[in-house]
Each structure stands twice: as structure tokens, then as C-alpha cells.
Amino acid sequence: RSTFGVGLENPRQEAYPYQLSPYTHNAATRQGGFTLAAACTQSIVREDIYDAIILEFMTWDQALTILAQRLRQRFPNAALILLRLWHPSQLK
């Protein structure tokens, strides 16, 4: 399962964020990194309140740092989960 739901028959029900809660706000993007999300955090999260925030990434960069800091500041009591994606071919 994935955040975005690629390859799933019904992504709005089968992608793992929707397995966690039917009230999921899935702001996943297929590509492009975290630069736009870091710059537009307020417009993405709106006035919603979150108990858990999952940031899925393959490589850490400055934009991800900024995004995580802004989310922590806006939601100090939320569980902030940083999930690094990897593939077994990356093992040496």
C-alpha cells in the first residue's frame, strides 16, 4: 500500500492513510519534492486539526526540514511521523 494509492483499484479506500482513518486528508503528490508544500503549508492544512501527520520521503532535503518545522509549530501535539521509503535493492 502507498500514500498516493498507485496501482490500487480504489485508492480512496485502499491507500494506507484511509486505512488509518476515514477522515484522512491526503495531501500526497506523486512527485516534485517538498518545496511547494513547505512554501504553501497553511493553504494545504487549512484550519484543520490533525492528530497524526505522516511525511513520506526518499531523500531528506532542506524543504522537508522546513515543512516538518512548520507542521510541528502549527500542530505541537500531533504525532509527526517521518517515513523514509526504500527498496530492497538499496541494501548493500
N, C-alpha and C positions, 0 to 999 in steps of 0.2 A: 504494500500500500504506500501511497505517497501523499504529500500535501496537496499537490495540484490535481491528482487523480488521473494521470496519464495512463491510458490503456485499460481503465476500468469502465465497465458497462454503464454504471450510474455513479459518476464521480461525486455528486452532491449527497450521496448516501454512503458510498463505499470508501472514499478517501479518509485517511485516519483522523483528520480533525473532526469530521462529522460522526465518527465512531465515539469520540470523546464526549461530544455534546451536540444536541440538535440545535443549539443556539450559537453555533460556531460562526464567527466572522472570518472567513478565509480570504486573506489578502495576498495569497501566493501569486507570484508571477513566474512565468516559465523561464525567463532569462533576463539579463540586464543588470544583475547585481543589486546592491542595496543603496546605491547613490540616490535614486529618486525617492525611495522610501525614507531615507534619512532626511532628505530635504522637505518631504511632504508628510511627516509623521502625523501632525494634527489633522490634516484632511483625510488621512487613511483611517485613523482610530475614531474620529469624530468625538462625540461626547459619551461614547460607550464606556462601560466599566468592565475590566477583564480580571478574571481570577488566575488565568494562566495564559502565557504568551510563548509560542514556540517559534524560534528563528532557525530555519533550516539553511545550512550553508555548506559549500565545498571548500572554499578558501576564505580565510579571515582577511579583511581589509579595513581601512580607516572608516569607510562608510558604515560598515557593520558595527564598529565601535561606537560611532556617533548615534546610530539607530538604537543600539542597546542602552546607551546612556540616556537618551531621550525617553525611551519606554520606561526605564527604571524611575526616572524623575516623575513621569506622568502617572505611573502605576506602582508606587512604592511597596504595596502589599501583594502584588501579583507574583506568581511563580514565573520566573523568566528562564526558559529552557533554551539553551543554545545547542542545537543538534547538528553535529558535523556529519555530512553524508560521505560515504566512502564505498569503494567496491573492492572485493577480494583481490582483484588484480593489482591493487595498490600495495599489497603486502610484499615485503621483500624476503 
